[in-house]
C-alpha cells in the first residue's frame, strides 16, 4: 500500500484526499481506534467506508487474527 505524502505545508484537505485515494480502492476493512469520533478526518472516512459497505471495526477485539482470515 502506498503511503500518503506527509510533506510540511500541505493543506489538511490534501492529506485527507490522499488518504482516501489510497485507502478506499485497496482496503477490505477499516479499523477505527478509540476516540475516532473526535477526529473530523476519521468521521469522514467512517461515513465513506459505511457508504461503500466496507467492514468496519471499532474495537481491536473485533479484528480477526491473521490465521483466522
Buried (B, 14 or more C-beta within 10 A) or exposed (E): EEEBEEEEEEEEEEBBEBBBEBBBEEBEEBBBEEEBEEEEBBEEBBEBBEEEEBEBBBEEEEBEEEEEE
